[in-house]
Amino acid sequence: ADNKEDVLNKISQDKRFRVVNLLENNKKYDNGYRAIHIYPSIDNFKYPYEVQLWFQEDYDYNYWMHKLTYKQCNDEFMNKLYKMRLNGEINS
């Protein structure tokens, strides 16, 4: 696949997986996290594990966010950190 959208489209077509697109902001406060989450399905009710696809340009920030702040800070605070990163005030 050539880009994020191609990867997402190919995986989404496979009915053996439930796919969650986190490539774009989907929250009230954008925390900057970008990924595709894939849940292999045993049946319609059981998803035994999660696979997260992180793309190279998102890796550093996603890793930093998961390691230091994920589920420890509220979304509004994470949004402020993300904006600071975009403005060059902090580096991940």
KADAQUI-V451027 format. One record per residue. N is the residue number from 0. RES is the residue in three letters. PSI is psi in radians with two decimals (* if undefined). NEAR is the number of other ideal C-beta (glycine too) atoms within 8 Angstrom. Layout:
[[N | RES | PSI | NEAR] [N | RES | PSI | NEAR]]
This chain:
[[0 | ALA | 2.53 | 5] [1 | ASP | -0.52 | 3] [2 | ASN | 3.11 | 6] [3 | LYS | -0.75 | 8] [4 | GLU | -0.67 | 7] [5 | ASP | -0.77 | 9] [6 | VAL | -0.84 | 11] [7 | LEU | -0.79 | 12] [8 | ASN | -0.75 | 8] [9 | LYS | -0.78 | 9] [10 | ILE | -0.70 | 12] [11 | SER | -0.43 | 8] [12 | GLN | -0.33 | 6] [13 | ASP | 1.98 | 7] [14 | LYS | -0.08 | 4] [15 | ARG | -0.11 | 5] [16 | PHE | 2.56 | 10] [17 | ARG | 2.24 | 7] [18 | VAL | 2.31 | 11] [19 | VAL | 2.11 | 8] [20 | ASN | 1.91 | 9] [21 | LEU | 0.53 | 10] [22 | LEU | -0.37 | 9] [23 | GLU | 2.82 | 6] [24 | ASN | 2.26 | 4] [25 | ASN | 0.40 | 5] [26 | LYS | 2.85 | 7] [27 | LYS | -0.77 | 3] [28 | TYR | 2.01 | 8] [29 | ASP | 2.04 | 7] [30 | ASN | -0.01 | 11] [31 | GLY | -0.15 | 12] [32 | TYR | 2.28 | 10] [33 | ARG | 2.24 | 11] [34 | ALA | 2.98 | 12] [35 | ILE | 2.21 | 14] [36 | HIS | 2.30 | 11] [37 | ILE | 2.27 | 13] [38 | TYR | 1.82 | 12] [39 | PRO | 2.38 | 10] [40 | SER | 2.20 | 10] [41 | ILE | -0.78 | 6] [42 | ASP | -2.94 | 5] [43 | ASN | -0.14 | 3] [44 | PHE | -0.23 | 3] [45 | LYS | 2.13 | 6] [46 | TYR | 1.65 | 9] [47 | PRO | -0.38 | 5] [48 | TYR | 2.96 | 6] [49 | GLU | 2.40 | 7] [50 | VAL | 2.24 | 8] [51 | GLN | 2.17 | 8] [52 | LEU | 2.03 | 10] [53 | TRP | 2.33 | 9] [54 | PHE | 2.71 | 9] [55 | GLN | -0.79 | 4] [56 | GLU | -0.25 | 4] [57 | ASP | -0.22 | 11] [58 | TYR | -0.92 | 9] [59 | ASP | -0.83 | 7] [60 | TYR | -0.78 | 12] [61 | ASN | -0.77 | 12] [62 | TYR | -0.83 | 10] [63 | TRP | -0.80 | 10] [64 | MET | -0.80 | 14] [65 | HIS | -0.72 | 7] [66 | LYS | -0.74 | 7] [67 | LEU | -0.55 | 7] [68 | THR | -0.34 | 10] [69 | TYR | 2.22 | 8] [70 | LYS | 0.22 | 2] [71 | GLN | -0.25 | 5] [72 | CYS | 2.66 | 6] [73 | ASN | 2.88 | 5] [74 | ASP | -0.60 | 9] [75 | GLU | -0.74 | 7] [76 | PHE | -0.76 | 9] [77 | MET | -0.64 | 14] [78 | ASN | -0.70 | 12] [79 | LYS | -0.75 | 8] [80 | LEU | -0.74 | 13] [81 | TYR | -0.76 | 11] [82 | LYS | -0.68 | 8] [83 | MET | -0.68 | 9] [84 | ARG | -0.78 | 13] [85 | LEU | -0.58 | 7] [86 | ASN | -0.01 | 6] [87 | GLY | 0.19 | 5] [88 | GLU | -0.46 | 5] [89 | ILE | 2.70 | 6] [90 | ASN | 2.46 | 4] [91 | SER | * | 8]]
